[in-house]
Amino acid sequence: MMDKQYAIAVTLIILGLGVNQAGNSDSFLNGLGIGIIAMGTMWVAIRLIKELKKNEVKVS
């Protein structure tokens, strides 16, 4: 089952894409969209790194 945090992060990324496309001439909306996309992407990256560290297999 999909974790709720991943669903929220993907929703943020999609929201950022929508805001970025809505404000073609407005630089504020373009920056806001890029910022929202960056936040969602960083959220997913941090979660993936934590999962990989938690499930790290030690071979000795």
mmJSON file of the N, C-alpha and C atoms, coordinates in Angstrom:
{"data_MODEL":{"atom_site":{
"group_PDB":["ATOM","ATOM","ATOM","ATOM","ATOM","ATOM","ATOM","ATOM","ATOM","ATOM","ATOM","ATOM","ATOM","ATOM","ATOM","ATOM","ATOM","ATOM","ATOM","ATOM","ATOM","ATOM","ATOM","ATOM","ATOM","ATOM","ATOM","ATOM","ATOM","ATOM","ATOM","ATOM","ATOM","ATOM","ATOM","ATOM","ATOM","ATOM","ATOM","ATOM","ATOM","ATOM","ATOM","ATOM","ATOM","ATOM","ATOM","ATOM","ATOM","ATOM","ATOM","ATOM","ATOM","ATOM","ATOM","ATOM","ATOM","ATOM","ATOM","ATOM","ATOM","ATOM","ATOM","ATOM","ATOM","ATOM","ATOM","ATOM","ATOM","ATOM","ATOM","ATOM","ATOM","ATOM","ATOM","ATOM","ATOM","ATOM","ATOM","ATOM","ATOM","ATOM","ATOM","ATOM","ATOM","ATOM","ATOM","ATOM","ATOM","ATOM","ATOM","ATOM","ATOM","ATOM","ATOM","ATOM","ATOM","ATOM","ATOM","ATOM","ATOM","ATOM","ATOM","ATOM","ATOM","ATOM","ATOM","ATOM","ATOM","ATOM","ATOM","ATOM","ATOM","ATOM","ATOM","ATOM","ATOM","ATOM","ATOM","ATOM","ATOM","ATOM","ATOM","ATOM","ATOM","ATOM","ATOM","ATOM","ATOM","ATOM","ATOM","ATOM","ATOM","ATOM","ATOM","ATOM","ATOM","ATOM","ATOM","ATOM","ATOM","ATOM","ATOM","ATOM","ATOM","ATOM","ATOM","ATOM","ATOM","ATOM","ATOM","ATOM","ATOM","ATOM","ATOM","ATOM","ATOM","ATOM","ATOM","ATOM","ATOM","ATOM","ATOM","ATOM","ATOM","ATOM","ATOM","ATOM","ATOM","ATOM","ATOM","ATOM","ATOM","ATOM","ATOM","ATOM","ATOM","ATOM","ATOM","ATOM"],
"id":[1,2,3,4,5,6,7,8,9,10,11,12,13,14,15,16,17,18,19,20,21,22,23,24,25,26,27,28,29,30,31,32,33,34,35,36,37,38,39,40,41,42,43,44,45,46,47,48,49,50,51,52,53,54,55,56,57,58,59,60,61,62,63,64,65,66,67,68,69,70,71,72,73,74,75,76,77,78,79,80,81,82,83,84,85,86,87,88,89,90,91,92,93,94,95,96,97,98,99,100,101,102,103,104,105,106,107,108,109,110,111,112,113,114,115,116,117,118,119,120,121,122,123,124,125,126,127,128,129,130,131,132,133,134,135,136,137,138,139,140,141,142,143,144,145,146,147,148,149,150,151,152,153,154,155,156,157,158,159,160,161,162,163,164,165,166,167,168,169,170,171,172,173,174,175,176,177,178,179,180],
"type_symbol":["N","C","C","N","C","C","N","C","C","N","C","C","N","C","C","N","C","C","N","C","C","N","C","C","N","C","C","N","C","C","N","C","C","N","C","C","N","C","C","N","C","C","N","C","C","N","C","C","N","C","C","N","C","C","N","C","C","N","C","C","N","C","C","N","C","C","N","C","C","N","C","C","N","C","C","N","C","C","N","C","C","N","C","C","N","C","C","N","C","C","N","C","C","N","C","C","N","C","C","N","C","C","N","C","C","N","C","C","N","C","C","N","C","C","N","C","C","N","C","C","N","C","C","N","C","C","N","C","C","N","C","C","N","C","C","N","C","C","N","C","C","N","C","C","N","C","C","N","C","C","N","C","C","N","C","C","N","C","C","N","C","C","N","C","C","N","C","C","N","C","C","N","C","C","N","C","C","N","C","C"],
"label_atom_id":["N","CA","C","N","CA","C","N","CA","C","N","CA","C","N","CA","C","N","CA","C","N","CA","C","N","CA","C","N","CA","C","N","CA","C","N","CA","C","N","CA","C","N","CA","C","N","CA","C","N","CA","C","N","CA","C","N","CA","C","N","CA","C","N","CA","C","N","CA","C","N","CA","C","N","CA","C","N","CA","C","N","CA","C","N","CA","C","N","CA","C","N","CA","C","N","CA","C","N","CA","C","N","CA","C","N","CA","C","N","CA","C","N","CA","C","N","CA","C","N","CA","C","N","CA","C","N","CA","C","N","CA","C","N","CA","C","N","CA","C","N","CA","C","N","CA","C","N","CA","C","N","CA","C","N","CA","C","N","CA","C","N","CA","C","N","CA","C","N","CA","C","N","CA","C","N","CA","C","N","CA","C","N","CA","C","N","CA","C","N","CA","C","N","CA","C","N","CA","C","N","CA","C","N","CA","C","N","CA","C"],
"label_alt_id":[null,null,null,null,null,null,null,null,null,null,null,null,null,null,null,null,null,null,null,null,null,null,null,null,null,null,null,null,null,null,null,null,null,null,null,null,null,null,null,null,null,null,null,null,null,null,null,null,null,null,null,null,null,null,null,null,null,null,null,null,null,null,null,null,null,null,null,null,null,null,null,null,null,null,null,null,null,null,null,null,null,null,null,null,null,null,null,null,null,null,null,null,null,null,null,null,null,null,null,null,null,null,null,null,null,null,null,null,null,null,null,null,null,null,null,null,null,null,null,null,null,null,null,null,null,null,null,null,null,null,null,null,null,null,null,null,null,null,null,null,null,null,null,null,null,null,null,null,null,null,null,null,null,null,null,null,null,null,null,null,null,null,null,null,null,null,null,null,null,null,null,null,null,null,null,null,null,null,null,null],
"label_comp_id":["MET","MET","MET","MET","MET","MET","ASP","ASP","ASP","LYS","LYS","LYS","GLN","GLN","GLN","TYR","TYR","TYR","ALA","ALA","ALA","ILE","ILE","ILE","ALA","ALA","ALA","VAL","VAL","VAL","THR","THR","THR","LEU","LEU","LEU","ILE","ILE","ILE","ILE","ILE","ILE","LEU","LEU","LEU","GLY","GLY","GLY","LEU","LEU","LEU","GLY","GLY","GLY","VAL","VAL","VAL","ASN","ASN","ASN","GLN","GLN","GLN","ALA","ALA","ALA","GLY","GLY","GLY","ASN","ASN","ASN","SER","SER","SER","ASP","ASP","ASP","SER","SER","SER","PHE","PHE","PHE","LEU","LEU","LEU","ASN","ASN","ASN","GLY","GLY","GLY","LEU","LEU","LEU","GLY","GLY","GLY","ILE","ILE","ILE","GLY","GLY","GLY","ILE","ILE","ILE","ILE","ILE","ILE","ALA","ALA","ALA","MET","MET","MET","GLY","GLY","GLY","THR","THR","THR","MET","MET","MET","TRP","TRP","TRP","VAL","VAL","VAL","ALA","ALA","ALA","ILE","ILE","ILE","ARG","ARG","ARG","LEU","LEU","LEU","ILE","ILE","ILE","LYS","LYS","LYS","GLU","GLU","GLU","LEU","LEU","LEU","LYS","LYS","LYS","LYS","LYS","LYS","ASN","ASN","ASN","GLU","GLU","GLU","VAL","VAL","VAL","LYS","LYS","LYS","VAL","VAL","VAL","SER","SER","SER"],
"label_asym_id":["A","A","A","A","A","A","A","A","A","A","A","A","A","A","A","A","A","A","A","A","A","A","A","A","A","A","A","A","A","A","A","A","A","A","A","A","A","A","A","A","A","A","A","A","A","A","A","A","A","A","A","A","A","A","A","A","A","A","A","A","A","A","A","A","A","A","A","A","A","A","A","A","A","A","A","A","A","A","A","A","A","A","A","A","A","A","A","A","A","A","A","A","A","A","A","A","A","A","A","A","A","A","A","A","A","A","A","A","A","A","A","A","A","A","A","A","A","A","A","A","A","A","A","A","A","A","A","A","A","A","A","A","A","A","A","A","A","A","A","A","A","A","A","A","A","A","A","A","A","A","A","A","A","A","A","A","A","A","A","A","A","A","A","A","A","A","A","A","A","A","A","A","A","A","A","A","A","A","A","A"],
"label_entity_id":["1","1","1","1","1","1","1","1","1","1","1","1","1","1","1","1","1","1","1","1","1","1","1","1","1","1","1","1","1","1","1","1","1","1","1","1","1","1","1","1","1","1","1","1","1","1","1","1","1","1","1","1","1","1","1","1","1","1","1","1","1","1","1","1","1","1","1","1","1","1","1","1","1","1","1","1","1","1","1","1","1","1","1","1","1","1","1","1","1","1","1","1","1","1","1","1","1","1","1","1","1","1","1","1","1","1","1","1","1","1","1","1","1","1","1","1","1","1","1","1","1","1","1","1","1","1","1","1","1","1","1","1","1","1","1","1","1","1","1","1","1","1","1","1","1","1","1","1","1","1","1","1","1","1","1","1","1","1","1","1","1","1","1","1","1","1","1","1","1","1","1","1","1","1","1","1","1","1","1","1"],
"label_seq_id":[1,1,1,2,2,2,3,3,3,4,4,4,5,5,5,6,6,6,7,7,7,8,8,8,9,9,9,10,10,10,11,11,11,12,12,12,13,13,13,14,14,14,15,15,15,16,16,16,17,17,17,18,18,18,19,19,19,20,20,20,21,21,21,22,22,22,23,23,23,24,24,24,25,25,25,26,26,26,27,27,27,28,28,28,29,29,29,30,30,30,31,31,31,32,32,32,33,33,33,34,34,34,35,35,35,36,36,36,37,37,37,38,38,38,39,39,39,40,40,40,41,41,41,42,42,42,43,43,43,44,44,44,45,45,45,46,46,46,47,47,47,48,48,48,49,49,49,50,50,50,51,51,51,52,52,52,53,53,53,54,54,54,55,55,55,56,56,56,57,57,57,58,58,58,59,59,59,60,60,60],
"pdbx_PDB_ins_code":[null,null,null,null,null,null,null,null,null,null,null,null,null,null,null,null,null,null,null,null,null,null,null,null,null,null,null,null,null,null,null,null,null,null,null,null,null,null,null,null,null,null,null,null,null,null,null,null,null,null,null,null,null,null,null,null,null,null,null,null,null,null,null,null,null,null,null,null,null,null,null,null,null,null,null,null,null,null,null,null,null,null,null,null,null,null,null,null,null,null,null,null,null,null,null,null,null,null,null,null,null,null,null,null,null,null,null,null,null,null,null,null,null,null,null,null,null,null,null,null,null,null,null,null,null,null,null,null,null,null,null,null,null,null,null,null,null,null,null,null,null,null,null,null,null,null,null,null,null,null,null,null,null,null,null,null,null,null,null,null,null,null,null,null,null,null,null,null,null,null,null,null,null,null,null,null,null,null,null,null],
"Cartn_x":[0.839,0.0,0.891,0.433,1.214,1.136,2.304,2.364,1.692,1.005,0.289,1.241,2.462,3.403,3.822,3.954,4.275,3.121,1.903,0.738,0.681,0.98,0.988,2.096,3.269,4.384,4.066,3.456,3.091,2.02,1.085,0.058,0.693,1.693,2.408,3.093,3.72,4.404,3.406,2.271,1.247,0.677,0.461,-0.012,0.999,2.269,3.31,3.338,3.148,3.091,1.898,0.754,-0.433,-0.245,0.337,0.575,1.58,2.595,3.622,3.024,2.099,1.483,0.439,-0.173,-1.223,-0.659,0.542,1.103,2.198,1.871,2.893,3.609,2.897,3.534,3.879,3.322,3.555,4.751,5.813,7.023,6.811,5.905,5.631,5.043,4.062,3.446,4.431,5.295,6.308,7.252,7.702,8.584,7.895,6.624,5.857,5.711,5.413,5.283,6.573,7.684,8.984,9.336,9.025,9.284,8.469,7.204,6.353,6.856,7.257,7.81,9.084,9.945,11.193,10.922,9.929,9.605,9.117,8.231,7.728,8.82,9.716,10.804,11.776,12.096,12.995,12.354,11.05,10.334,10.451,10.231,10.338,11.78,12.753,14.157,14.569,14.162,14.507,13.868,12.608,11.924,12.605,13.007,13.675,15.019,15.769,17.059,16.867,15.864,15.589,15.204,14.378,13.978,15.17,16.051,17.22,18.165,18.337,19.194,18.595,17.276,16.614,16.702,16.605,16.613,17.967,19.033,20.371,20.774,21.273,21.696,23.202,23.65,25.083,25.612,26.594,27.219,28.606,28.859,30.181,30.8],
"Cartn_y":[-1.175,0.0,1.249,2.277,3.501,4.333,4.849,5.685,7.036,7.579,8.845,9.998,9.942,11.032,11.089,9.929,9.922,10.501,10.183,10.722,12.246,12.768,14.217,14.859,14.233,14.786,14.804,13.745,13.702,14.747,14.929,15.959,17.348,17.579,18.855,19.084,18.047,18.178,18.51,17.831,18.096,19.504,19.937,21.297,22.327,22.067,22.972,23.066,21.944,21.968,22.786,22.648,23.414,24.902,25.278,26.702,27.26,26.465,26.916,27.137,26.294,26.437,27.556,27.83,28.845,30.256,30.472,31.818,31.988,31.854,31.941,33.282,34.384,35.693,36.248,35.686,36.191,35.468,36.203,35.577,35.057,35.684,35.189,33.787,33.557,32.238,31.2,31.606,30.679,30.266,31.237,30.93,30.091,30.397,29.628,28.175,27.988,26.629,25.848,26.487,25.813,25.493,26.395,26.143,24.98,24.896,23.793,22.474,22.465,21.254,20.832,21.794,21.487,20.916,21.476,20.955,19.515,19.221,17.851,16.877,17.301,16.434,16.157,17.191,16.994,16.1,16.23,15.401,13.931,13.633,12.254,11.758,12.597,12.189,11.879,12.718,12.48,11.199,10.982,9.75,8.506,8.575,7.436,7.155,8.197,8.006,7.372,7.841,7.248,5.78,5.437,4.04,3.174,3.693,2.925,2.707,3.708,3.554,2.569,2.601,1.719,0.256,0.016,-1.34,-1.758,-1.074,-1.397,-2.792,-3.572,-4.944,-4.941,-5.453,-5.502,-6.867,-6.853,-8.093,-8.142,-9.22,-9.33,-10.679],
"Cartn_z":[0.0,0.0,0.0,-0.66,-0.792,0.483,0.888,2.08,1.806,2.805,2.634,2.334,2.866,2.622,1.164,0.517,-0.909,-1.723,-1.312,-2.02,-1.889,-0.716,-0.514,-1.34,-1.389,-2.156,-3.651,-4.145,-5.565,-5.864,-4.941,-5.111,-5.152,-4.298,-4.325,-5.667,-6.196,-7.481,-8.586,-8.588,-9.606,-9.432,-8.182,-7.919,-8.426,-8.183,-8.664,-10.174,-10.847,-12.313,-12.791,-12.122,-12.498,-12.29,-11.152,-10.877,-11.874,-12.188,-13.133,-14.523,-14.94,-16.25,-16.27,-15.129,-15.081,-15.216,-14.731,-14.741,-15.755,-17.033,-18.072,-18.076,-17.873,-17.943,-16.564,-15.516,-14.164,-13.546,-13.271,-12.736,-11.319,-10.555,-9.206,-9.248,-10.121,-10.206,-10.749,-11.681,-12.17,-11.046,-10.252,-9.13,-8.072,-7.813,-6.839,-7.291,-8.568,-9.094,-9.005,-9.351,-9.275,-7.825,-6.912,-5.488,-4.948,-5.335,-4.88,-5.451,-6.709,-7.319,-6.587,-6.272,-5.572,-4.182,-3.465,-2.139,-2.217,-3.164,-3.31,-3.691,-4.587,-5.02,-3.874,-3.106,-1.964,-0.908,-0.718,0.248,-0.152,-1.422,-1.896,-1.759,-2.107,-2.034,-0.593,0.345,1.753,2.256,1.895,2.314,1.734,0.47,-0.152,0.503,0.819,1.482,2.855,3.608,4.922,4.797,3.814,3.611,3.23,2.373,1.977,3.149,4.009,5.182,6.184,6.319,7.273,6.806,5.512,4.966,4.44,4.891,4.409,4.85,3.9,4.169,4.367,5.517,5.799,5.392,4.51,4.058,4.674,5.481,6.096,5.877],
"occupancy":[1.0,1.0,1.0,1.0,1.0,1.0,1.0,1.0,1.0,1.0,1.0,1.0,1.0,1.0,1.0,1.0,1.0,1.0,1.0,1.0,1.0,1.0,1.0,1.0,1.0,1.0,1.0,1.0,1.0,1.0,1.0,1.0,1.0,1.0,1.0,1.0,1.0,1.0,1.0,1.0,1.0,1.0,1.0,1.0,1.0,1.0,1.0,1.0,1.0,1.0,1.0,1.0,1.0,1.0,1.0,1.0,1.0,1.0,1.0,1.0,1.0,1.0,1.0,1.0,1.0,1.0,1.0,1.0,1.0,1.0,1.0,1.0,1.0,1.0,1.0,1.0,1.0,1.0,1.0,1.0,1.0,1.0,1.0,1.0,1.0,1.0,1.0,1.0,1.0,1.0,1.0,1.0,1.0,1.0,1.0,1.0,1.0,1.0,1.0,1.0,1.0,1.0,1.0,1.0,1.0,1.0,1.0,1.0,1.0,1.0,1.0,1.0,1.0,1.0,1.0,1.0,1.0,1.0,1.0,1.0,1.0,1.0,1.0,1.0,1.0,1.0,1.0,1.0,1.0,1.0,1.0,1.0,1.0,1.0,1.0,1.0,1.0,1.0,1.0,1.0,1.0,1.0,1.0,1.0,1.0,1.0,1.0,1.0,1.0,1.0,1.0,1.0,1.0,1.0,1.0,1.0,1.0,1.0,1.0,1.0,1.0,1.0,1.0,1.0,1.0,1.0,1.0,1.0,1.0,1.0,1.0,1.0,1.0,1.0,1.0,1.0,1.0,1.0,1.0,1.0],
"B_iso_or_equiv":[0.0,0.0,0.0,0.0,0.0,0.0,0.0,0.0,0.0,0.0,0.0,0.0,0.0,0.0,0.0,0.0,0.0,0.0,0.0,0.0,0.0,0.0,0.0,0.0,0.0,0.0,0.0,0.0,0.0,0.0,0.0,0.0,0.0,0.0,0.0,0.0,0.0,0.0,0.0,0.0,0.0,0.0,0.0,0.0,0.0,0.0,0.0,0.0,0.0,0.0,0.0,0.0,0.0,0.0,0.0,0.0,0.0,0.0,0.0,0.0,0.0,0.0,0.0,0.0,0.0,0.0,0.0,0.0,0.0,0.0,0.0,0.0,0.0,0.0,0.0,0.0,0.0,0.0,0.0,0.0,0.0,0.0,0.0,0.0,0.0,0.0,0.0,0.0,0.0,0.0,0.0,0.0,0.0,0.0,0.0,0.0,0.0,0.0,0.0,0.0,0.0,0.0,0.0,0.0,0.0,0.0,0.0,0.0,0.0,0.0,0.0,0.0,0.0,0.0,0.0,0.0,0.0,0.0,0.0,0.0,0.0,0.0,0.0,0.0,0.0,0.0,0.0,0.0,0.0,0.0,0.0,0.0,0.0,0.0,0.0,0.0,0.0,0.0,0.0,0.0,0.0,0.0,0.0,0.0,0.0,0.0,0.0,0.0,0.0,0.0,0.0,0.0,0.0,0.0,0.0,0.0,0.0,0.0,0.0,0.0,0.0,0.0,0.0,0.0,0.0,0.0,0.0,0.0,0.0,0.0,0.0,0.0,0.0,0.0,0.0,0.0,0.0,0.0,0.0,0.0],
"pdbx_formal_charge":[null,null,null,null,null,null,null,null,null,null,null,null,null,null,null,null,null,null,null,null,null,null,null,null,null,null,null,null,null,null,null,null,null,null,null,null,null,null,null,null,null,null,null,null,null,null,null,null,null,null,null,null,null,null,null,null,null,null,null,null,null,null,null,null,null,null,null,null,null,null,null,null,null,null,null,null,null,null,null,null,null,null,null,null,null,null,null,null,null,null,null,null,null,null,null,null,null,null,null,null,null,null,null,null,null,null,null,null,null,null,null,null,null,null,null,null,null,null,null,null,null,null,null,null,null,null,null,null,null,null,null,null,null,null,null,null,null,null,null,null,null,null,null,null,null,null,null,null,null,null,null,null,null,null,null,null,null,null,null,null,null,null,null,null,null,null,null,null,null,null,null,null,null,null,null,null,null,null,null,null],
"auth_seq_id":[1,1,1,2,2,2,3,3,3,4,4,4,5,5,5,6,6,6,7,7,7,8,8,8,9,9,9,10,10,10,11,11,11,12,12,12,13,13,13,14,14,14,15,15,15,16,16,16,17,17,17,18,18,18,19,19,19,20,20,20,21,21,21,22,22,22,23,23,23,24,24,24,25,25,25,26,26,26,27,27,27,28,28,28,29,29,29,30,30,30,31,31,31,32,32,32,33,33,33,34,34,34,35,35,35,36,36,36,37,37,37,38,38,38,39,39,39,40,40,40,41,41,41,42,42,42,43,43,43,44,44,44,45,45,45,46,46,46,47,47,47,48,48,48,49,49,49,50,50,50,51,51,51,52,52,52,53,53,53,54,54,54,55,55,55,56,56,56,57,57,57,58,58,58,59,59,59,60,60,60],
"auth_comp_id":["MET","MET","MET","MET","MET","MET","ASP","ASP","ASP","LYS","LYS","LYS","GLN","GLN","GLN","TYR","TYR","TYR","ALA","ALA","ALA","ILE","ILE","ILE","ALA","ALA","ALA","VAL","VAL","VAL","THR","THR","THR","LEU","LEU","LEU","ILE","ILE","ILE","ILE","ILE","ILE","LEU","LEU","LEU","GLY","GLY","GLY","LEU","LEU","LEU","GLY","GLY","GLY","VAL","VAL","VAL","ASN","ASN","ASN","GLN","GLN","GLN","ALA","ALA","ALA","GLY","GLY","GLY","ASN","ASN","ASN","SER","SER","SER","ASP","ASP","ASP","SER","SER","SER","PHE","PHE","PHE","LEU","LEU","LEU","ASN","ASN","ASN","GLY","GLY","GLY","LEU","LEU","LEU","GLY","GLY","GLY","ILE","ILE","ILE","GLY","GLY","GLY","ILE","ILE","ILE","ILE","ILE","ILE","ALA","ALA","ALA","MET","MET","MET","GLY","GLY","GLY","THR","THR","THR","MET","MET","MET","TRP","TRP","TRP","VAL","VAL","VAL","ALA","ALA","ALA","ILE","ILE","ILE","ARG","ARG","ARG","LEU","LEU","LEU","ILE","ILE","ILE","LYS","LYS","LYS","GLU","GLU","GLU","LEU","LEU","LEU","LYS","LYS","LYS","LYS","LYS","LYS","ASN","ASN","ASN","GLU","GLU","GLU","VAL","VAL","VAL","LYS","LYS","LYS","VAL","VAL","VAL","SER","SER","SER"],
"auth_asym_id":["A","A","A","A","A","A","A","A","A","A","A","A","A","A","A","A","A","A","A","A","A","A","A","A","A","A","A","A","A","A","A","A","A","A","A","A","A","A","A","A","A","A","A","A","A","A","A","A","A","A","A","A","A","A","A","A","A","A","A","A","A","A","A","A","A","A","A","A","A","A","A","A","A","A","A","A","A","A","A","A","A","A","A","A","A","A","A","A","A","A","A","A","A","A","A","A","A","A","A","A","A","A","A","A","A","A","A","A","A","A","A","A","A","A","A","A","A","A","A","A","A","A","A","A","A","A","A","A","A","A","A","A","A","A","A","A","A","A","A","A","A","A","A","A","A","A","A","A","A","A","A","A","A","A","A","A","A","A","A","A","A","A","A","A","A","A","A","A","A","A","A","A","A","A","A","A","A","A","A","A"],
"auth_atom_id":["N","CA","C","N","CA","C","N","CA","C","N","CA","C","N","CA","C","N","CA","C","N","CA","C","N","CA","C","N","CA","C","N","CA","C","N","CA","C","N","CA","C","N","CA","C","N","CA","C","N","CA","C","N","CA","C","N","CA","C","N","CA","C","N","CA","C","N","CA","C","N","CA","C","N","CA","C","N","CA","C","N","CA","C","N","CA","C","N","CA","C","N","CA","C","N","CA","C","N","CA","C","N","CA","C","N","CA","C","N","CA","C","N","CA","C","N","CA","C","N","CA","C","N","CA","C","N","CA","C","N","CA","C","N","CA","C","N","CA","C","N","CA","C","N","CA","C","N","CA","C","N","CA","C","N","CA","C","N","CA","C","N","CA","C","N","CA","C","N","CA","C","N","CA","C","N","CA","C","N","CA","C","N","CA","C","N","CA","C","N","CA","C","N","CA","C","N","CA","C","N","CA","C","N","CA","C","N","CA","C"],
"pdbx_PDB_model_num":[1,1,1,1,1,1,1,1,1,1,1,1,1,1,1,1,1,1,1,1,1,1,1,1,1,1,1,1,1,1,1,1,1,1,1,1,1,1,1,1,1,1,1,1,1,1,1,1,1,1,1,1,1,1,1,1,1,1,1,1,1,1,1,1,1,1,1,1,1,1,1,1,1,1,1,1,1,1,1,1,1,1,1,1,1,1,1,1,1,1,1,1,1,1,1,1,1,1,1,1,1,1,1,1,1,1,1,1,1,1,1,1,1,1,1,1,1,1,1,1,1,1,1,1,1,1,1,1,1,1,1,1,1,1,1,1,1,1,1,1,1,1,1,1,1,1,1,1,1,1,1,1,1,1,1,1,1,1,1,1,1,1,1,1,1,1,1,1,1,1,1,1,1,1,1,1,1,1,1,1]
}}}
